[in-house]
Amino acid sequence: MTRKLEEEFNLPSMEEALEAENVPTIAETKQEIEVVSNGLTIAEKINDAFKEIRGLGDHETEMDDISSKALDSYAQLMSLGMNVSDMAAGKIFAEASNMLKIALEAKDTKTKAKLQQLDLMMKKARLDKTKNQNEGYDDSGPTAVYDRNELLRIMKGE
């Protein structure tokens, strides 16, 4: 039976397929496992950082609710559009497409909020790093305010 299927679908024989199969070595497998585990630990760190942000979970659930309601409305409008005259179906299908657009925007907003939070977290880490580098600098001393002309005179040595 399998030979007939192989001939019908123009497939190689089972023996050829098993011989051509490339089985990775143990070292390659360990290396892939290490790469995947590193990626997972980074993803876990990001998810843990998101848990600390207040309000992001609420925003996600609200956007998921909006998306699911919009998709339900889309399905209802599509079935309604199929059951009305052609003249009235156009407006119904247009509103159904608007529901899909709303669902897409809700999902997109959720993703944008996460990316924005990541961006803010990276900026904060960068500021913290520069703050730690500048800790040896004391800017609490007296400061003078000069205008441009005075600074130019000082630089010329007048």
N, C-alpha and C positions, 0 to 999 in steps of 0.2 A: 504494500500500500504506500509506504513512504517513497519508494523508488518512482512510483507513478506520479506522486506529488512533486518530487524533485524534477522529473522530466517536464511536467505540466507547467510549473512555475519557473523553470530554467534555473534551479538552485544547484549548488554544488552538493556532492554526496556528503553524508554524515561523516564518513572517514576523513574526507578532505577538510571539512569544516573543523573537526576536532584537531587535526594536525596543524592547521593554520592558526588555531587559537593561541594567543600569546598570554602565557601565565606569568604574572610579575614575580620577581624574586622576593625573598623575605626582606631584604634590605630596602628594596623599592617600596614595598608595602609599609614598612616601618616609617620610611621617609614621608610617604603620603599621609599616614596617620598623624605624624608630628605636625605637618603643615595644616591639616584639618583641625587638630586640637588647638594650635595657636590661633587660628581664625576663630574658633569657638570661644576661646578665652577673651579675645578682643571683643567679640559680640556680647559676651556676658558682661564685660566691664561697661560697655555702652548701655546695655539694658539696666544694669544696676545704677548707673548715673541718671538714667531717665526716671527711675523709681524715686529718686530724691527730689525731683522737680514736682512741686505742688501744682495741681491744676491740669497737668498734661494728660493724666489718665481720664479726667472728666471730659476734656476736649476730645480725646479719642473715642470715648463711648458716645458722646453726642454726635460726632461725625459719622460713626458707624450706624447710629440710629437713623440719621438723616439719609444716609446712603441706602439702608435697607428699605426704608419707607418709600424712597424714590424708585427703587427697583420694583417694589410691590405695585406702586402706582403705574409704572411702565407696563408691567404685565397685565394689569387690569385694563389700561387704556388700549393696549394692543388687541386684547380679546374683544373689547367693545368696538374697536375700529373694524374688526373683521365681521362684526354682526350688524353694521349699519350700512346705509346706502353709500355709494362711492362719493357722492357729493359731500356728505358730512364726514366721511372717513379721513379726508385730507387734514382737517383741523385737529382731529383726534390723534392722528399719527404724528403731527407736528408737536403736539403737547407731550406725546409719549417720548419723542426724541428729546424734548426739554427735560423730562424726568431722568433720562439717561445722562444728560449733561450735568444735572444737579448731583447725581450719584457720583459721577466722575470727579466733579469739583470737590465734593465732600472728602473723597479718598485722597485727592491731591492736597487738600488743605491739611489733612492729618500728616501727610508725609512732609509737607513744607514746614509744619510746626516742629517736627522732630529735627529736620535739617537746620532750622534756625536755632534751636536749642543747642545742637552740636556746635554750630558756629560760635555761639555765645560762650559755650564752655571752652572752646579752643582759644578764643580771645582772652578769656579770663586766665587760662593757664599761661598764655604768653605774657600777660600783664604781671602775673605773680612771679614769673621767671625773671622779667626785667626788674621788678621791684626787689627781688632777692639779690640780683647782681648789683643794684645801686644802693644797697643798705649801708655800705661803707661811706657813702657820700653824705655829708652833713649839709643840709640846706636850711638849717634853722638859724644860721647866723644872719647878721644884718645884710640887707640887700639894697642896692641902689637902682633907681630907675633913671635911665638916660634916654634922651631922644636920639634920633639918628645922627644928627649933626655932631652932638657931643661924642658919641661913640666913634665917629670917623676921626675927630680931632684926637681922641685918645689913641686910636690905632696908628695915626700918623706920628704921634709922639710930640705933639705941640703942647 
